Amino acid sequence: MTWPLALRLDRSLGGLVFPFDQYLLMYVLEWGRHVLPFHPGEFFDATLCYPAPRMLGTVEHLLGLWPLYALVRLAVPDVISAYHVLTLTLFILCALAMAVLVLRWTGDALAGAVAGAIYAFAPVRLTCWAWMHVLVTFCFPLLLLAIEGVLWGRPLVGILLLGLLLVSQVVLTVYGAAFAAVTMLVFTAAYVLGLGRPRPWRRLALLPLAAVATLPLLLVLFHVYGSAVVFPADEPLGAALGRQAASLFALDPLASLAQLGARFARVAGLVRQAPGPGDVVLPLDAGRLALVLAPIGIWSLLRAGDRRDRSRALGIGALVVVGLALAVGPGFMPVPFAAIPLPIVWLAELPVFGWLRSPERYVLVALVGLAAAAGPGFARLLRGRSLVTRLAAVAIVLALLRWDAGPFPLSPVSPTGEPSEVVRELAECGDGAPVLDWPVLLPPATAARRTLEAAAYWQPTTLCFTGTYPWPWLAFAEQMAAARTPEAFTALVERAGIGWILVHKGEWEFPGSFAAAASATLVQEDGGHALFACPGGQDRRGHAGGQGEIRSVRLAVALPPAVRPGARVEAQVEIVNPASVPWPGAGNLVRLRTGWRTAGGEGLLAVTDPARLALLARLPSHWARALRTSDVVPDH
């Protein structure tokens, strides 16, 4: 299905979307392989985007994948090949899990093989190869088995299996945990509805017990991701729509019915199109073969007449409907005199879900239902046929699946090769001191390559390519780019605690005056790099919430000598957030009293809209300028 990837494992990137995202995932996997066995408490404090604290709290953690990745790295010499092998392994696990589900439901091993192939190698998976963290869904089919075991079979075994699967999915990826929650809730609700009366309410009450096992992990992850410094979301709906910037199709929150229909046709697989003229077609669906077999499977389960089969049909059918409805993206369904927000707009208001990007990824929820239904559909079509006929049908299904997905997309990339002498020196003698890459601000392609080099050579770096850059790193990068004099550069290096300067030759020249002013000595140099050592290197990343309160400051506002009730008073307010953390931009909440008294002590004035004034508190120190207009009235 992924041919000819095997011939170019170490010099190709797979998938059609955002190929540079793979570099960041490679770095996270390598970071976990090196840090988790010996220093697990430092896992989230990766060196990327220094001086941002808890950098890995702004991206996928991939915690549960590092043991498997470590095994892969024992056999695979380079990070690019290891990434591809790991992704293929995850696809195989997805196929096996879906095959087990369908085998339990139908007793047909070949039907399970067909369902597993559809689930593992659907066109949307091959398109999104670069987003491996989104594709870690091999627990989903087993979750359906566990839920059914609790509601219908042996509840104790079902609860234990469900708890184990939930813990595994939470540890694996954030996206997988969020999608698993949607899958569980939708399937459970539809399954219970399909059982009819009497419904197993007592057994249903057991399901939350399985979630108890995940609470310690969830508390840790919520703390880490909540304390990582990223851009705040001022408007819930606007932020939810803005986080869809990585979507593979244009999103209009006020889409017409025609636009919504076009989106649905793409995620359902009814039509496929390229992003632009001459571009490669981007399949965003579960595959046309699944669209053919799934209705047959759901129909056969409904016709069986058994309560359990009816519940299975409703459960997987609900997954298809809800998954596609979420994949359509944000929008409003027009009704007379109003407009109803589409499901993802509501879902994005919940914790975690609001930070997920690209709504078409919810096709993976629909894919669970489509693949689980395709298995019974295949079994129904081939019922009573000979083994030879059934094997031939499996071969035809695999061929059609390969044809439907199209050629596996590959992008050439230069192999990493052996590290240079400078890189080796930095790896051996770095001693954990912060590293400044020079230059700091680079095009995404170059920054992504730096991330790959950091992963391949286990090299500390300030550079990174990611979808959400932490605030402290942006502050540092902006200030470094604005440092035009040796004095300004030296002050910034000392303030950040930089211990090494790694100059990448052939880009921006590193002025000798900067090195002299910062007392940076040349340690080693080769054809591609120059390494400078700076005195006093020390990690000075600020951790939000770990410092004391900001000292009180007086705020003088020029008010008129007298006001009348209901009068409007305009004042310009500039607030500078003092550095109460080691690095600017780490973020502090500045609380202001909303009462002002005149110089004579008479007439306390109150701000009628303190929420607007509170917005000032969310500005970092390097962007500490704002103008607000507030209505004030005497409170006496």
VEXLOMAR-665075 format. One record per residue: x, y, z of N, C-alpha, C, O in turn; residue in one letter. Coordinates in steps of 0.1 Angstrom, whole numbers, plus 5000, padded with zeros to 4 digits. Atoms other than C-alpha are relative to their C-alpha. Layout:
N
XYZXYZXYZXYZA ...
! end
This chain:
636
500849885000500050005000500950135000500450234995M 499249884999502950245006501249994991502250064992T 498950025009505250124978500150134992499050184988W 498750064998507850254969500750065012502050085011P 499349944988508550395004501149915004502249965009L 499050094995510550085013501450024993502449994999A 498849985007513150174986500750135004501950155001L 499449864997513650534999499650045015499250155017R 500449974986513050515037500850115006500250205013L 499249904994515950745046500150134993500850224997D 499949885008515551005019498650054995498650114984R 501349975005511751055016499150045012499349995023S 501149974990508851215035498749964994498549984982L 501350055005505451055031498950105003499050195011G 501249924999502051205028499950124991500950164985G 500249895009500551495010499850135008499750245002L 500349884993500051745038501250035010501749945017V 499149954990502551955058501149905003501349855015F 499050114998505551715054501050045011501649955017P 499049964990507751925077499549965014500349965024F 500450044986505551825107500649875004500849855016D 499450134997507251485105501350035008501749955016Q 498749974993510551655116499850025015500549975023Y 500349984986508951775148499749875007500149855019L 500350134994507551435155501249915002501349845012L 498750084999510951275149500850055012501349985020M 499349954989512451515174499449965013500149925023Y 500650044987509851435201500349865003500549825014V 499750144998510451065196501449985005501749905014L 498650014996514151105198500250065014501050005022E 499949954986513851325229499549905010500249895021W 500550104991511751065246500949885002501149835013G 499150115000514150795237501250025009501749945016R 498849974993517050975253499750045015500450015024H 500349944987515351145283499249915009499549905021V 500950084991512550915296500749895008500349885020L 499450104992514750625307500850055012500849985022P 499149954989517050835329499550125007499850145019F 500449874994515451175335498550034996498250124989H 501449985005511651135330499450135004498550184998P 500549874996510951455350500350114991499650224992G 499649905009512651655323499449994986499850064977E 500550035013510651515294499450124993499750154982F 500749895007508451815287500850134998500550224991F 499149895002511352065290501049984989502249974992D 499150025011512752005256500850124997500350235000A 499249885003515452235243499550084988500050194986T 500549935011513552335213499350135005498750135016L 500749884997512252695213500450065014499650125021C 499549944988514452795243499850154998500150204988Y 500150044986513652985266498649965004498249995015P 501450044996510052855265500049885009500749785007A 500150124991509252625294499049904995498049944988P 500950115003507552295289499650004985498550004982R 500249995015507952315251499149894995498349914987M 500850115005506551965246498550015005497749925001L 501449974996503352095264499350084990498150114992G 500649935011502652285232499849914987499249964978T 500150095012502851985208499649865006499349855018V 500350144996502051615209501249945008502349965005E 498950064992503951425236500549864996501649834998H 499650135005503951075221500649915011501549835008L 499450074989504750935255499949854999500949785001L 500250145000503350595250500749934988500849814988G 499450065012505250545217501549985002502149914994L 498550014999508850575230500549865002501549834996W 499450144999509250205240500049934987501049874983P 500050065013508150095206501050064991501749994983L 499049935008510250355189501449975004502349954995Y 498750044996513250265210500449864994501549844990A 499750135006512949905197500350014985501249954980L 499849985015512650025161501450064998502150024988V 498749935002515750245166501249905002502349924997R 499050104999517749935176500349934987501449884984L 499850075013517249795141500150104988500650064978A 500049905011516950115120501050115004500950175015V 498949914996520050345119499650155000500350225008P 500349865001518450685111498650035004497749955003D 501349964994515550885124498950004989497749974992V 501050005011513750925090499449864998498249844997I 500450145002513650555084499249955012498249885010S 500750054988512650485120498650065001497749995005A 501349945000509750725117499149934991497949894995Y 500850085010508450545086499749865005498649825004H 500250134995508950205102499050005011498149915012V 500949994989507150315133498550034995497649975000L 501349975005504250455113499449884993498249854995T 500550125006503950135093499649905011498649835010L 500350094989503949935126498650045006497849965009T 501349954994501050155139498949964990497849934995L 501050035009499150095107499649855001498549815001F 500350154999499549715111499349975013498449895013I 500850024988498349735147498650054998497749985004L 501349965003495349925135499249894992498149864995C 500650105007494649655110499649885008498649825007A 500350124991494949375136498950035010498149945012L 501049974990492749555161498650004993497749944999A 501350005007489949605135499649864996498549824996M 500250145003490349245124499549925012498649845010A 500550074988489849125159498650035003497849955007V 501449964998486649325163499149934991498149884995L 500950065010485149205131499949845001498949785000V 500050144998486248845138499149965012498449865011L 500950034988484448855172498550024996497749955001R 501449985003481348995156499449914989498349874990W 500550085011481148775125500549865000499949774994T 499450135001483348475131500749974987501149864984G 499450015014484848535096501350075000501450195001D 498649955000488648575095500250094988500950194989A 499749925012488648695059499250145001499850244996L 500749874998485948965067500850095009500950215007A 499149924991488249075095501250054993501650174996G 498949955007491149095072499750124991500450224989A 500549895009489149315047499850125009500250235005V 500349884992487949545075501350065006501550185006A 498749954995491549565089500750084990501350184992G 499349935011492949665055499450134998500050234995A 500749885003490249925050500350105011500550225009I 499849914989490850075085501450055000501750165003Y 498649964999494650075083500550084988501350174990A 499549935012495150195047499050084993499050094980F 501049915006492250425041500750124993501850164998A 499449895007493050715017500450115009501450185008P 499749884991492850975045501249975008502050065012V 498850034993495550785064501350034992502250084997R 498849985009497950795035500250144997501450194997L 499849865002497251155028500650075013501550165011T 499549944988497951245065501149925006501349925019C 498850084994501051025069500950095008501450045018W 499149914992502951335082499450025014500250065023A 500649984987500451355111499949875007498849825011W 500150134994501351025127499350015014498649915018M 500749994987500151155161498549994999497849965009H 501550015001496651175147499649864996498449824998V 500350135005496850825132500149885010499949775007L 499850114989497550635165498649975005498250015016V 501450034996494050485167499849855001498649804999T 500250145000494650115170499249955013498749845013F 500850034989492850115204498550014997497749955005C 501449965002489550235189499149874998498149865005F 500950125002488149895176499949925013498949865016P 500050084988489149725209499150075011498650015019L 500949934991487250005228498649964998497849945007L 501350055003484149895210499749875006498649845012L 500150144994484749535221499850015015499049945021L 500049994985485349645257498650065004498150015014A 501349954997482149855258498949904999498149895007I 501050105002480149575244500149895011499149845016E 499850094989481649345270499450045013498949965020G 500649954988480549565298498550004999497849965009V 501449995001477049615285499349874997498149865000L 500750135005476349265271500749885006500049785009W 499350134997479049015281500450005015499550025024G 499550014987481248985312500550145005501550185000R 499649864997481349325329501350025006502050125003P 498849994994484349265350501250004990502150094991L 499050015010486549165321499950124991501050184987V 500249885009485049445300500650135007501250215000G 499549884993485849715327501550005000502150104998I 498550004999489449595331500650034986501650104985L 499549985014489949585293499850154996500750214991L 500349865004488349925289500950105008501550195002L 499149914992490450085317501449994994502150094993G 498750015006493649945302500150074987501150144984L 500049935013492750075267500050155002500750224995L 500149864998491850415280501350065005501850165001L 498749954995495150455300501050004988501850094987V 499150015011497050335269499850124990500750184985S 500249905010495350585246500350145005500850224998Q 499649874994495850875270501550025000502050134997V 498549995000499550795272500550014986501650074984V 499550005013499850755235500050144994501150194991L 500149875007498651085220498850085005497850025010T 501149914996496451385228498849994990497749974994V 501050015010494551365195499349865001498149855001Y 500750144998493950985200499150005012498049945011G 500850004988492651045235498750074997497650035002A 501249925003490251315223499049924990497849924993A 500850085010489051105193499449885007498349845004F 500550114994488650805215498850035009497949955010A 501149964992486450995239498750024992497649984996A 501249985009484151095210499549864996498349844996V 500450135005484150735197499249925011498249865008T 500650074989483250595231498650055003497649975004M 501349944996480450835239499049984989497849944993L 500950025011478850805205499549864999498449834998V 500350145001479050435203499249955012498249875010F 500750054989477850375238498550055000497649975003T 501349955001474850605234499149934990498049894993A 500850075010473750445202499849855003498749805000A 500150144997474450095214498949985011498149885009Y 501150014990472250145245498750024995497749954998V 501349975007469550295224499549884992498349854992L 500450115008469649995201499649875008498949795003G 500450114992469249745229498649995004498049895006L 501449994997465749865236499849975015500749985023G 500450024986463949775268500149855003499749774994R 499449924989465049665293501450034997502249954992P 498649965002468249865291500849975012500449985023R 499150034989471249775312500650125007501750155006P 499649874994471350085333501149975011502150055012W 499050034990473349915361501449984993502450024998R 498750025007476049795336500550134994501750164994R 499649875006476050135320500750095011501650165008L 499449924989476850295354501449955003502250025010A 498650044997480050085355501050064991502250074994L 499149945009481550255325500950115005502150115002L 499149904995482750565343501149955009502150025011P 498950064992484750335366501349994993502450004998L 498850025008487150265338500750134998502050134997A 499349875002487850635334500850055012501650135011A 499249974988489050655370501449984999502350055004V 498650045002492250485360500850114993502050124994A 499349905008493050775337500250135007500950225002T 500049874994492551055362501450055004501750165001L 498749954997496151065375500850054988501450164988P 499449965013497451085339499450134995500250224991L 500649885005494951345329500350125009500650235003L 499649884992495751565359501450044997501750174996L 498649965004499451555350500050074987500750184985V 499949945014498851625313499350145000499750234993L 500749875000496351905321500950105007500950225002F 499149904994498852065344501150044991501450164990H 498949975009501652045318499550094989500150194986V 500549925011499652165289499350135004499350224996Y 500649874996497852425309501050105004500750225003G 499049914996501052575322501050034989501850134991S 499249965011502852575289499650134994498450164993A 500349865004503052925275499750004985500749994977V 500449995014501152955242499150134999498850205008V 500949885003498953225226498749985007498149875006F 501350024994495753285246498950014990499150074979P 501249995009492353255230499150105006498550075017A 500849904994490453575236498549984997497650005006D 501450035004487253475218499849854998500549804989E 500150145001486153115222499749954986500349874980P 500350045013484453085188501150044990501449964981L 498949965009487053285170501249925001501949894991G 498850094998489853085185499849864995500749804989A 500250135006488152765176500150004985500649904980A 499949995015487852875140501550024996501949974986L 498649975003491453015140500949885001501849874994G 499250124998492852685152499849904988500549804988R 500150095011491652525120500850054988500650014977Q 499249955011494352705100500749904992501049924981A 499350115007495952375091499049924992499449814987A 501050085007492752255074500449984986501050074980S 499650035014493152095040498950064990499150044978L 500949935009490152285026499550135007499650145019F 500449864995488952645030498849995009497849925006A 501150004990486752705060499450145001500150245003L 500849884999484052965060499049985012498149905010D 500950034989482252985094498650034997497749985003P 501349975004479253135077499749944986499150004977L 500150065013479252885049498649984995497749965003A 501350035006476352845025499849855000500749775002S 500350155001474552515021500849944989501249824990L 499250055011476452474988501449975005502049865002A 498650024995479852515006500049885010500949805009Q 500050114990478852285034499849864992500449764996L 500250125008477652025008501349964993501649844992G 498750035006481052054990500949945010501749845007A 499250054989482851995023499649855003500549765004R 500550134996480651695031500449904989500849794992F 499650095011481251544996501449965001501849854997A 498650034999484951565002500349905011501149805009R 499750094989485051405036499349874999499849775005V 500750135002482551135026500649924989500349804988A 499450075011484551044995499250004988499449934978G 500849995012481851144970500750074989500550044977L 499249935010484251374952501450025006501650025019V 498749974996487951444954500550114991500250124979R 499449895008489851754943501350045006501750005017Q 498649954997493251914944499950145006498950215004A 500049874994494052224965500050114990499450224992P 499949895011494852424933500349934987500549814986G 499750055013495352384896501349934999502349995002P 498850075002497952124888500549935012501549865012G 499650074988498252004924499549865001498649824993D 500450144998497951644935498650005008498450085017V 501350024993494451534946500249955014501149875017V 499950034985494051514984498849925004497849985007L 501150084995491851224994499850025015500850005023P 500349974986490251315028499049905006498449935016L 501150094996487951015031500549865004501649835003D 499750134996487750665043500149904988500549784990A 499950085011487650525008498749964994497749945002G 501350035006484950444983499649865002498449835002R 500350144998485250074989499249995014498349915015L 500750004988484150145025498650054999497750005005A 501349955002481250345013499049904993497849904995L 500850105006480050044993499749895010498549845011V 500250124991480549765019499350045013498649965018L 500549964987479549965050498549995000497949935010A 501450015000475850005041499549865000498549835006P 500450155000475549635033500249945013499449865018I 499750054987477149555066499050045010498549965018G 501049944991474849785086498649934998497949905007I 501350065004471849645067499949865005498949815010W 500050144996472849285074499949995015499249895020S 500150014986473249355111498650035005498149975014L 501449964996469849525113499049884997498149865004L 500950115004468249225095500149885008499249805008R 499750124992469748975118498949985011498649875015A 501150004991466949065143500549985015499649995024G 499550014987469149015173500350145007500750235000D 499949874994469249295199501550045000501750164997R 498649965000473049285200500450054987501250154985R 499649965014473449305162499450134997500050224990D 500649875003470949585161500750115007500950225001R 499249904993472949775187501350034993501750144993S 498749985007476149715168499850094988500650184985R 500349925013474549855136499850155004500350234997A 500349864996473250165154501350075005501650185002L 498749944994476650215172500950044989501450154989G 499049965011478850205141499450104990500150184984I 500749905008476250395121500150145006500350244999G 499849874993476350675147501450054999501650174997A 498649955001480150685145500250064986500950164985L 499949955014479850735107499450144999500050244994V 500849875001477251015110500750115008501050225003V 499449894991478951205139501450034995501850154994V 498749975005482451165125500050094987500850184986G 500149915012481451315091499550135003499950234997L 500549874997479451585107501050095007501150215004A 498949924994482451695128501150034989501650144990L 499049975010484751665098499750114990500550174984A 500449895009482751915078500650135004500850224996V 499449884995484152175100499150105006497950075007G 500849904994482852495116499050064990499450084978P 501049945009479752655101498750015007498549975019G 501349984994476152735107498949954990498949994978F 501050055008473152555094498850105000498250125011M 501149904999470552815084498649945002498349844995P 501450034998467052775097499250135000499850235001V 500849875000464153025096500350085013500250045024P 499849904990465053335116501249975009501350035020F 498950034992468253175130501049924993500949904981A 499050095006471352965124500549915011500849965022A 499550104990472452645142501449974998501849934986I 498650045002476152595147500249864998499549775004P 499750145002477552275134500749945012501250015021L 499550074988478752015159501450045005501650055017P 498649974996482452105159500150135007501050155016I 500049874993481652465170499749985015500350045024V 500350034986480052325202501149925006501549955018W 498950094994482752055207501250085003501950055013L 498749924998485552315204499950095013501050145017A 500149934987484252485236500449925012500649975023E 499650094989485252185257501550015001502350034992L 498550014998488752155272500649894991500049794988P 499250095010491351985249499450014986500250044977V 500550005014488951975219500250144994500350154982F 499949875006489252355215501450024994501550114985G 498749985005492952315207500349914988501449924983W 499750095011492652045181499850074987499050164986L 500049925013493252155145499549904989499549784990R 500450075012491952055111498849915002499049795006S 501250084997488351935114499949874992499349774996P 500150135008488751675086500749885006500549775002E 499450114993490851465110498949925007499149805010R 501150074994487451365125499549894991498749814995Y 500450115009487051145095500549865006499949765003V 499550124993489050895116499049945009499049825011L 501150054992486050865139499049934991498649824994V 500950075010483850785109500649884995499949784992A 499350125006486450545096499849885009499849775004L 500250124991486050325127498649934997498649814996V 501350065003482350285119499949944986499449834984G 500050065014482850235082500849874999500349784992L 499250125001485549975086499349895007499349775003A 500750104992483649795113498849954993498449834994A 501150045008480649785090500349934987499649844982A 499650065013482549685059500349855002500149784993A 499750144998483649355075498749924999498749824991G 501350085002480049225080499450014986498849924981P 500549995014479249365045500749904991500049844983G 499350105008481949155030499549865003499349784994F 500450134996480848855050498649974994498349854990A 501350035006477248895038500049984985499349894980R 500050025015478148925001500649874997500249814987L 499350135004480448615002499449895008500149785009L 500550114991478248405025499749884991499149884980R 500250125007478248045013500949974989500849874982G 499150015012480948094987501249915005501549895016R 498950084998483947864984501250085005501250205004S 498849934994487247945001500850064989501350174991L 499349945011488848004967499450134996500150234993V 500849885004486148254958500250115010500450235006T 499949904989486448424991501550065000501650185002R 498749955001490248454988500250094988500950194989L 499949915012489948594953499350135003499850244998A 500749884997487448844966500950095009500950215008A 499149924992489948954993501150074992501450184994V 498949945008492649004967499450114992500150224990A 500749895008490149214946499850125009500150235005I 500249894990489349424977501350075002501350205002V 498849934997492949494984500550074988501150184989L 499649935013493649584947499250134999499750234995A 500949895001490649814947500450115011500350235008L 499649904989491749974980501350074996501450194998L 498849945005495250034965499750104989500350214989R 500449915011493750184934499350125005499550235000W 500849894995491350404953500950105007500650225006D 499149914993494050544975501050084991501450194994A 499149945009496250634945501449985004501749915014G 498550024997500050644944500350065013499950165017P 499649954987501650674978500950134998501950124991F 499249885003502951034979501350005008501349985020P 498749994994506651084986500650134996500550174984L 499349875002508651404989501549975003501849925014S 498650034998512451374984500650095011500250215012P 499349924990514651495013501449945001501749824999V 498650044999518451485018500249925012499749965023S 499750084988519651215041500850085010501550175006P 499349924990521051345074501549975000502250075002T 498650025001524351175070500750005014500050005024G 499350004987527051175097500150145005500250244998E 499949874995527251465121501450064998502449984997P 498749945002530051715116500850015013500349975023S 499150004988532951765140499450105010499550085022E 500549904991531352075154498749955008498649975020V 501250064993528051895161500449895010499849895021V 499550094990529951615178500650075012500350025023R 499449924989531851865199498950055009498950055021E 501149944992528552025210499349895007498949915019L 500750124993526951685218500849955012500249915022A 499150054989529951585239500250105011500350065023E 499649904990530651905257498950105003499250205011C 501049904998527352095257499650015014499450135019G 500249994986526652005293498750075004498650135014D 501349954997523052115291499850154999498850215002G 500149865001523852485285499250044988499349974978A 500949965012521352675262500950034988502050094989P 499349985013522352685226499250104992498050094990V 500649905009521752985203500449964986501549964982L 499850025014521352895166500150134993499350224996D 499949885008522553165143500049974986500849894981W 501049904996520653295125498849935007498549815007P 501250054992517453265147498849994991498149894991V 501250005008514653365123500349954986501250004979L 499850075013514553135092498749974994497749965000L 501250055006512053025066499649875006500549795011P 500450134994509952725077500849884995501149795003P 499250125005511852485054501349985007501749875010A 498750014994515152575069499949975015500649895021T 500250034986513852575105499649865002500049795012A 500450144999512252235099501349914998501449815005A 498850085001515652105087500850005012501449905016R 499349994987517252235119499449905010500149845018R 500750094991514652035138500449864997500649785006T 499650135004515551725118501449975005501749865010L 498650024996519251775125500149985015500949905020E 500050024986518551815162499549865004500049815014A 500550144997516651485162501049904996501349805003A 499150105006519251305141501349995009501949895010A 498749994993522351425161499850025015500950045022Y 500249984986520751465195500750135004501650145013W 499349874999521751835193499050105006497950125001Q 500849904995520352105215499850124990500850154983P 500249895010518852395195498950095005498050045012T 501149914997516652695199499050014989497950054991T 500950005012515152655164499049895001499249795007L 501150105001511952465157499050044989498950164986C 501149985009509252425132498849935006498749815008F 501250054994505852385147498850094996499050204991T 501249925004502252505143499750105010499050205007G 500349904990502052695176501350035007501849955016T 498849964993505152875187499850065013498950155015Y 500249954986505452945224500450155001501250204993P 499849864998505353305235501450045004502050134997W 498649954997508753325252501049984989501950074988P 499050015012510553195221499850114990500750164985W 500249895010508853455199500650135006501150204998L 499449884994509853725224501550004998502150104994A 498550015001513453595224500450024985501450094982F 499649995014513553565186499850144994500750194987A 500249875004512153905180501050105006501650184998E 499049924994514554065204501449974994502250064992Q 498750045006517453875189500150064986501250114982M 499949945013516553985154500150155000500650214991A 499949854999516254345166501350055006501550175007A 498749964994519654345183501050034989501649954983A 499149955010521654555159501450045004502350064996R 498749964995524554645181500649895009499949815014T 499450104992527054435199499650015015499449905022P 500549994987525854575232498749945003498449875012E 501450054999522254485226500149844999499449775006A 499950145001523254135215500649945013500149835017F 499450054988525454085245499149995012499049905020T 501049994989522754195269499049894999498649835009A 501050115002520353945254500649875002499949785008L 499450134998522753655254500249985015500049875020V 499850014986523553725291498749985007498649895016E 501350014994519953765300499449864998498749805007R 500650135003518953435283500949895005500549775005A 499150104995521953245298500549914989500749794992G 499550085011523253135264501449955003502250035007I 498650064998526252895268500749974987501949974988G 499450035012526852815232499450074988498150094988W 500549945012526452985198500449914989501649904986I 499750085011526152755169499750074987498550104984L 500149925012526752945136499949904988500749824986V 500250085012525352785105500550084988499950194984H 499449925010527552905077499250004987498449914984K 500749995013526253025043498650065001497950074991G 501349934998523253205058500250145004500750224996E 499749874995523553515079501450005006501749915014W 498750004994527053615088499950045015499150135018E 499949964986527853625125501150105002502350075000F 499049894999529553955132501149975011500749925022P 498950024990532953925149499850095012500250065023G 500249914989532054225170499049955010499149975022S 501050064991529054035185500749905009500549895021F 499350114992531353745195500950075010501050025022A 499149934991533853985210499350065012499750055023A 500849934989531254185230499549905010499449925022A 500650104991529753865244501149915006500749815013A 498850094995533253715252499849864996500249775003S 500250135006532353425230501349954993501850024984A 498750055006535453215221499749894990498849804993T 500250115010535652995190500649875005501849875008L 499650134995535852635201500449914988501449844989V 499750095011535752455168499250054988498250124989Q 500649955013534952525131500249894990501349834989E 499950095012534352315100499350074988499050194989D 500549935012532952375066498650055001498250144994G 501449964999529352405077499650075013498650145013G 500349944987529452525113501250075007502350045004H 499149954991531252735138499450005014498350045016A 500650024987530852675175500850105010502050095011L 499449914990531452955201499549965014498349925016F 500350024986531452915239499850135007500750225005A 500349884993529953185261500149975015499749875019C 499950034985530753225298498750025007497850095002P 501249984991528053185324498749944994497649984997G 501250065005525652965304499249935010499749855018G 500950064990522652865325498650004995498250104989Q 501450015004519152745318499250105008499150085020D 500949904993516853035326498650004995498050114994R 501450015005513552915313499150035012499349985023R 500949974990510753065333498849905000498349874989G 501250084999507952845345498850085006498950145017H 501249924997504553015346499549965014499349845017A 500650034987503053045381501049965011500649945022G 499050044991506352965398500650125008501550105016G 499449884994507153325409499050075009497850045009Q 500949924991505753575434499250104992499350114980G 500949905006503253845427500950124996501950155001E 499449885005504254155408499750115011498650125016I 500249894991504754455431499050104996498850124984R 501049905003502054715433500650124994501750164997S 499549885007502455005410498850105000497650065001V 501049905000500555335410499750044985500650054977R 500549975014498455415379499450145001498350165007L 500649875000497855785373499350024987499850004976A 500849985011495055875350499450145001499050195011V 500549865000494156235340498550004998498049984987A 501450005000490556265349499550155001500250235007L 500549864999488456585346499650035015499449945023P 500249964986487856785379498649955005498449945017P 501450044996484156685379499449924989499649944977A 500750085009481956425363498550005004498350015016V 501450024996478256375362499649864997500249794989R 500450145002476456045364499749974985499050044979P 500250045014476455865331501050064990500950034978G 499149945009479256075316501149904996501449805003A 498950095005481955905295501350075001501550184997R 498749954998485555955304501049914992501049794994V 499050085007488355845280501350025005501750145008E 498649984995491855775292500849894993500449784990A 499150095006494855615276500849945011501450015019Q 499350074989496455345298501149924993500849844984V 498950085004499855195292500549925012500949985022E 499550094989500854895314501249934996501249864985I 498850085002504354755315500049895010500149915022V 500050124991504454405329501449985005502249934997N 498650024995507554395351500449855000499549765000P 499550145001509754085348500049935013501049955021A 500050084988508653865377500449864998500349785007S 499450135003509953555359501350024993501650134989V 498649995006513453485346500050054986501050114981P 499949965014512453545310498750074996497650035000W 501249935004510053795295499149924991499549844983P 501050075008506853675279499549875006498649815000G 500550134994506453375302498650025005497849925007A 501349984997503253545313499750025014500049935022G 500549984986501853695345498650074999498350144990N 501349944999498353795355500150125009500450115021L 499949884993498354155365498650045004497750074996V 501349964995495354235387499950145004500750195012R 500249864998494154595388498850025008497749965006L 501249954993491854755413499150084990499650164982R 500949935009488754875395499450125006498550185001T 500449884994488255165418501050115000502250085004G 499149895000489855505414499450125008498250145008W 500549894992489655805438500750124995501850124991R 499449875004490156165429501150045010501249995021T 498949954991493156355443499550055013500250045023A 500649954987490856515469499449905009498949935020G 500650104992489656185481498549984999497949915007G 501450005001486156245470499649934987500249944977E 500650065012484056045446500849884994501649904986G 499350125005485255685440499449974986498249964985L 500550035014485055605403500249854998501249795001L 500050155003484355245392500049984985499250044978A 500050035014485155095358498849904998498749805005V 501250085002481954955345500249874992499449784992T 499750125008483654695322501449955004502349974996D 498650044996486554555342500549884991501749864990P 499550115009486754255318500850054989501849994985A 499249955011488054475291501350045005502350034998R 498749964994490654615314500949885003502149895002L 499350124996491654265324500849944988501749874989A 499350055012492654195288501550055000502449984994L 498649955000495754415294500949915008502149905005L 499250084992496954165319500649884992501649824997A 499650115008497453905292501150034990501549954982R 499049965009500054105274501449965006501649995018L 498750024995503653985277500850135001500450234995P 499249884997506354235287500550064987500650194986S 499449945012507754275252498950064991499250134981H 501149945007504254365239499150075010497950075009W 500749944989503254565269499550144997499950245003A 500649875003501354845253498649984995498349904986R 501350015004497654885249499250125003499550205013A 500849884998495055155246498549955002498049874994L 501450054998491555095261499250135004499750225010R 500949904996488555315266499049945009498449845006T 500950064990486455255297499050115004499350225005S 501049914994483255405309500150005015500149905021D 499949984985483455545344498850085005498450184998V 501149934994480655665367500350025015500949935020V 499849994986480755805402499149895007497949875003P 500850104993479555535427499350055012498749985020D 500649954989478155775452498850094996498150145004H 
! end
